[in-house]
Amino acid sequence: MNIQVTTRHRQEGAALVIALLILVVVSLLGVSAMKTSVFSAKVATGTQADAMTFEAAETSLSVAYQELNDMSGEALYANLAGQKMLTMCVTEKDTSKEGPCKKGDVLDSRGLIAAESSSRLNGYEPVPGAELGTTAGSVIYVDYKVAMLGESTMASFNLDNHHFQEALKRGLKPGSEIE
């Protein structure tokens, strides 16, 4: 009878060791799954933040295009002639505020993203056969080339996005200004 008790105690000890090993393996799998889940959440958040800055830069370019379309050729030339730069801050309340963004100028309701556009005249091409003569002088139709840069930043994620595009705008240019 003493021998049977000893064998029985050895079997109960082995079951305890196997149960502990299974518990350790399951715990390691759980920790690994948790780390994978946290990593996936960080990647998804980063991807979403990058998409938000991309869209904000595109929005600032859209505002620059709208501003360009609303200008007459004369206003375009007056605002962008020489090395002048037209900068627009895009905010949630005032979609196209002239000048660079200041602290507190944000595009979204959470205050995460700042976006602005900068535009400058990048030359022009005369439209063939479009010269007009008047008694006070002459003017010519030109396609103004406007270089536009849309920028956005998300300081909390240390992200920024830059989009460069060139647009054409047809307008009048005084003959005296043509080189």
C-alpha positions as MATLAB code, in Angstrom:
seq = 'MNIQVTTRHRQEGAALVIALLILVVVSLLGVSAMKTSVFSAKVATGTQADAMTFEAAETSLSVAYQELNDMSGEALYANLAGQKMLTMCVTEKDTSKEGPCKKGDVLDSRGLIAAESSSRLNGYEPVPGAELGTTAGSVIYVDYKVAMLGESTMASFNLDNHHFQEALKRGLKPGSEIE';
ca = [
       0.000    0.000    0.000;
       2.851    2.311    0.587;
       4.055    1.762   -2.981;
       0.667    2.677   -4.502;
       0.569    5.986   -2.591;
       4.013    6.944   -3.845;
       3.087    6.215   -7.475;
      -0.095    8.161   -7.075;
       1.779   11.179   -5.654;
       4.240   11.080   -8.554;
       1.372   11.112  -11.078;
      -0.264   14.113   -9.363;
       3.067   15.987   -9.436;
       3.494   15.324  -13.153;
      -0.010   16.642  -13.851;
       0.831   19.825  -11.934;
       4.052   20.356  -13.932;
       2.234   19.774  -17.247;
      -0.557   22.156  -16.216;
       2.009   24.839  -15.315;
       3.811   24.373  -18.648;
       0.519   24.742  -20.536;
      -0.305   27.854  -18.495;
       3.106   29.400  -19.339;
       2.673   28.645  -23.067;
      -0.857   30.126  -23.096;
       0.410   33.211  -21.212;
       3.237   33.701  -23.718;
       0.755   33.414  -26.599;
      -1.501   35.991  -24.901;
       1.373   38.450  -24.357;
       2.500   37.972  -27.965;
      -1.027   38.582  -29.250;
      -1.314   41.702  -27.091;
       1.997   43.084  -28.423;
       0.890   42.396  -32.004;
      -2.410   44.133  -31.353;
      -0.724   47.212  -29.854;
       1.704   47.350  -32.781;
      -1.153   47.074  -35.284;
      -3.010   49.882  -33.507;
       0.081   52.099  -33.690;
       0.511   51.372  -37.400;
      -3.170   52.111  -38.058;
      -2.972   55.378  -36.106;
       0.159   56.414  -37.984;
      -1.450   55.591  -41.315;
      -4.544   57.595  -40.399;
      -2.434   60.565  -39.253;
      -0.438   60.456  -42.496;
      -3.658   60.360  -44.532;
      -4.983   63.342  -42.575;
      -1.871   65.443  -43.303;
      -2.022   64.383  -46.962;
      -5.642   65.523  -47.228;
      -4.858   68.775  -45.412;
      -2.078   69.589  -47.900;
      -4.470   68.817  -50.761;
      -7.104   71.046  -49.150;
      -4.639   73.927  -48.968;
      -3.886   73.473  -52.691;
      -7.604   73.444  -53.425;
      -7.946   76.769  -51.594;
      -5.014   78.158  -53.615;
      -6.673   77.029  -56.877;
      -9.941   78.665  -55.845;
      -8.130   81.882  -54.931;
      -6.349   81.790  -58.300;
      -9.630   81.238  -60.190;
     -11.288   84.137  -58.379;
      -8.514   86.592  -59.354;
      -8.565   88.585  -62.547;
      -5.392   88.584  -64.614;
      -4.592   92.090  -63.402;
      -5.069   91.131  -59.759;
      -2.949   88.028  -60.270;
      -0.155   90.085  -61.786;
      -0.445   92.721  -59.040;
      -0.379   90.108  -56.253;
       2.336   87.850  -57.661;
       4.599   89.991  -59.893;
       8.298   90.013  -59.091;
       9.215   87.701  -56.250;
       5.995   88.241  -54.286;
       4.519   85.202  -52.560;
       0.815   84.823  -51.815;
       0.381   82.760  -48.644;
      -2.986   81.506  -47.432;
      -3.658   79.805  -44.104;
      -6.497   77.294  -44.227;
      -8.447   77.115  -40.980;
     -11.639   75.492  -39.833;
     -13.514   78.777  -39.308;
     -11.996   80.980  -42.039;
     -11.188   78.655  -44.916;
      -8.744   81.009  -46.618;
      -7.095   83.470  -44.277;
      -4.436   85.538  -46.019;
      -0.943   85.237  -44.582;
       0.984   82.409  -42.945;
      -0.584   80.305  -40.200;
      -0.005   81.482  -36.657;
      -0.153   79.521  -33.439;
      -3.720   78.337  -32.935;
      -4.631   78.415  -36.642;
      -5.798   74.848  -37.201;
      -7.771   73.080  -39.903;
      -9.602   70.493  -37.797;
     -11.876   70.687  -34.774;
      -9.424   68.721  -32.609;
      -6.651   71.252  -33.190;
      -4.197   68.737  -34.630;
      -3.509   69.942  -38.182;
      -2.233   73.240  -39.565;
      -2.357   73.790  -43.341;
      -1.288   76.603  -45.637;
      -0.514   77.249  -49.273;
       2.076   79.465  -50.895;
       1.775   80.619  -54.491;
       4.125   82.602  -56.673;
       4.319   83.580  -60.287;
       6.640   81.246  -62.145;
       6.673   83.020  -65.504;
       4.191   83.303  -68.336;
       3.718   82.302  -71.954;
       2.140   84.729  -74.440;
      -0.943   83.358  -76.154;
      -0.155   83.435  -79.906;
      -2.151   86.061  -81.848;
      -3.734   87.523  -78.732;
      -2.165   90.995  -78.682;
      -4.634   93.848  -78.265;
      -3.775   97.442  -79.184;
      -5.391  100.504  -77.665;
      -4.654  104.221  -77.894;
      -3.139  104.241  -74.392;
      -0.925  101.223  -74.984;
      -1.278   97.575  -75.693;
      -1.959   94.453  -73.694;
      -1.441   90.816  -74.457;
      -3.154   87.650  -73.298;
      -0.745   85.368  -71.472;
      -0.909   82.077  -69.623;
       0.538   82.860  -66.224;
       2.394   79.926  -64.667;
       1.720   79.824  -60.949;
       3.757   77.549  -58.704;
       1.753   76.430  -55.680;
       2.944   74.618  -52.580;
       0.443   73.065  -50.171;
       1.821   72.230  -46.743;
       0.336   70.653  -43.651;
       1.726   69.685  -40.267;
       0.569   67.540  -37.400;
       2.887   68.483  -34.551;
       1.599   65.820  -32.160;
       2.832   63.076  -34.529;
       5.796   65.067  -35.891;
       4.343   64.736  -39.417;
       4.368   67.172  -42.291;
       3.254   66.866  -45.865;
       4.238   68.998  -48.885;
       2.538   69.012  -52.290;
       3.824   71.069  -55.197;
       1.791   71.824  -58.310;
       1.882   74.306  -61.147;
      -1.249   75.917  -62.552;
      -1.964   78.026  -65.607;
      -4.182   81.101  -65.468;
      -4.992   83.101  -68.574;
      -5.031   86.830  -68.142;
      -4.069   90.185  -69.558;
      -0.602   91.598  -69.165;
       0.243   95.195  -70.024;
       2.485   95.438  -73.104;
       4.876   97.678  -71.168;
       5.499   94.827  -68.706;
       6.452   92.243  -71.323;
      10.163   91.552  -71.426;
];
